[in-house]
Amino acid sequence: MKKTLFAGLLLATLGTANISAKTQSIQEPETAQCYRQVCTVITVKEGNCNVTYKVTTTYFLCFVVCEKRTEIKRDCSGGGNGNFTK
């Protein structure tokens, strides 16, 4: 008796359920990406020199995975001695 009532209740529930499968359009595809690279350019004073770096930051699920610095330009025209470390 319990099995019959359960089966009837299950069929009645499934018969009245409204299942909708709508596709969602994404307005900004950037926000849907879980892997993203962002490039910025910064200038840092090191000793007597102004050094310009290109910084590439890699994100995965909004967390920083790695950061890579590449030197673009070094300006030591302010009378620096030319000694620097990387």
Secondary structure as UniProt FT lines:
FT   HELIX           2..16
FT   HELIX           29..32
FT   STRAND          35..46
FT   TURN            47..48
FT   STRAND          49..60
FT   TURN            61..62
FT   STRAND          63..75
FT   TURN            77..79
//
